[in-house]
Amino acid sequence: MIELYSWPTGNGRRASIMLEESGLPYAVHAMDLSTKVQKQPWYLELAPHGRIPVIIDYDGGDRIVLFESGAILIYLAEKAGRLLPVAPAARAETLKWLFFATSNLSPLAMQVHRLTRLQASGRQNKSLNGSREELIILYRIMDRTLANRDFLAGDYSIADIAAYPWVYRHKLQEIQITPYPNLLAWMTRIGARPAVQRGMNTPPRSDGM
């Protein structure tokens, strides 16, 4: 049984979607970030930076603790034998887009989301418009890539799982994606998957964010 410590944020949903897609048994521990539970000493022993998600896997007697959503996606894909190709070329393509999502898309989307919320509360930030334009550039890159393929790496993979929860929040970033029809179609395809729908609501979140 895998233990998942998470909250339905962009990064947290990566792990829960992958667990649903993998079919691996797991138990979820809800980490309400507003309570700062992620900064408590017991959790910092699991994730020194105090962030979610974390998984603990008791595999053959070993206790494997993983933080960082990209590492979790690779680990679960290899454990389940799903959504990360074995063939070198396809694997390289998947990893390329996985790290595009984890190293570029999510940090920028997180920053735009945070600055947008600050502006809504009356606190102006000069970097918001520039950060939002950079994020739009990433959405354009994805849209161009998806013009001749259904998913980022060709077939549905952990690359899509890494990217989807942050693009899902485009309205909170105050970005319209209707000008990017291929990206919008990609969102529709992924959002229709039952495992994605379950993972997006694990742990449950009532505000739809």
Buried (B, 14 or more C-beta within 10 A) or exposed (E): EBBBBBBBBBBBBBBBBBBBBBEBEBEBBBBEBEEEBBEEEEBEEBBEEBBBBBBBBEEEEEEEEBBBBBEBBBBBBEBBEBBBBEEEEBBEBBBEBBBBBBEBBBEBBBBBBBBBEEBEEEEEBEEBEEBBEBBBEBBEBBBEBBEEEBBBBBBBBBBBBBBBBBBBBBEBBEBEBEEBEBBBBBBEBBEEBEBBBBBBBBBEBEEEE
